[in-house]
Structure formats: C-alpha cells, structure tokens
Amino acid sequence: MKRKRVGAHPRNPIALAARRRAAGPHGPSRKALRQQEKRKLKKLLGQD
C-alpha cells in the first residue's frame, strides 16, 4: 500500500496555483495607505 503525502499533492490541482499566489508578497493594506496619505497631508500643511 502506498503512503499519501498530504502536503505535496493537494486534492484540487487549482488549489496549488492559488496557494502560490497567496504566498507571494502582499501590498500595503487600505488602512496603511490611508494613514500614509494622512501623514503626507499633515506634512504638507505643516501640522507635524
């Protein structure tokens, strides 16, 4: 009887591509972008 390798072969072949996409670098969150914009605006207005 063969032993199954659980992590190596997902049941859904499309899940492998999805897992690779999810493992890549992520961009900044919406909240982080909003905070960054607020900081820029405060700097421009001179409200440090």
trRosetta pair geometry for C-beta under 8 A, 3 or more apart (Angstrom, degrees):
i j d omega theta_ij theta_ji phi_ij phi_ji
4 9 7.7 -105 -167 55 88 114
5 8 3.9 11 119 25 126 121
5 9 6.2 91 77 10 92 93
10 13 7.1 159 79 -88 95 28
10 15 4.4 -112 135 79 155 124
10 16 5.5 -172 28 -59 123 80
10 19 7.4 164 -40 -18 150 140
11 15 7.4 43 60 19 62 142
12 15 4.0 89 81 -15 102 111
12 16 7.9 -165 100 -14 66 72
13 16 6.0 -35 -169 11 47 114
14 17 5.9 -51 -165 35 50 108
14 18 6.4 48 141 -18 73 108
15 18 5.4 -57 -146 42 39 114
15 19 6.0 44 154 -26 70 104
16 19 5.8 -53 -148 33 28 112
16 20 6.7 28 153 -18 61 104
17 20 5.7 -53 -151 34 33 112
17 21 6.5 34 152 -19 65 103
18 21 5.7 -52 -150 34 34 111
18 22 6.3 29 154 -17 66 109
19 22 5.8 -57 -145 39 30 110
19 23 6.3 32 155 -26 64 110
20 23 5.8 -57 -147 31 30 113
20 24 7.3 43 154 -36 59 96
21 24 6.2 -48 -167 8 35 114
28 32 4.1 -113 179 89 108 131
28 33 5.4 134 107 -54 118 82
28 36 7.5 31 144 -16 161 139
29 32 4.7 98 54 6 78 101
29 33 7.1 -141 95 -3 43 86
30 33 5.7 -55 -150 37 33 112
30 34 6.2 35 152 -21 66 107
31 34 5.7 -54 -148 35 31 112
31 35 6.4 30 154 -18 65 106
32 35 5.8 -54 -147 37 31 111
32 36 6.3 35 153 -22 64 106
33 36 5.6 -54 -149 34 31 114
33 37 6.5 31 153 -18 65 104
34 37 5.8 -54 -151 35 31 111
34 38 6.5 33 151 -21 64 105
35 38 5.6 -52 -149 34 34 114
35 39 6.5 36 152 -20 65 103
36 39 5.8 -53 -151 34 32 112
36 40 6.5 33 151 -19 64 104
37 40 5.6 -52 -149 34 34 113
37 41 6.3 34 153 -20 66 106
38 41 5.7 -55 -148 36 31 112
38 42 6.4 32 153 -19 65 105
39 42 5.8 -53 -148 35 31 111
39 43 6.4 33 153 -21 64 105
40 43 5.7 -57 -153 34 31 112
40 44 6.4 29 153 -18 66 107
41 44 5.7 -54 -148 36 32 111
41 45 6.3 18 157 -7 66 111
42 45 5.9 -65 -144 47 29 102
42 47 4.6 -92 -158 72 82 95
42 48 6.7 121 143 -87 106 35
43 46 7.6 34 179 -72 29 30
43 48 6.9 49 -104 -82 60 81
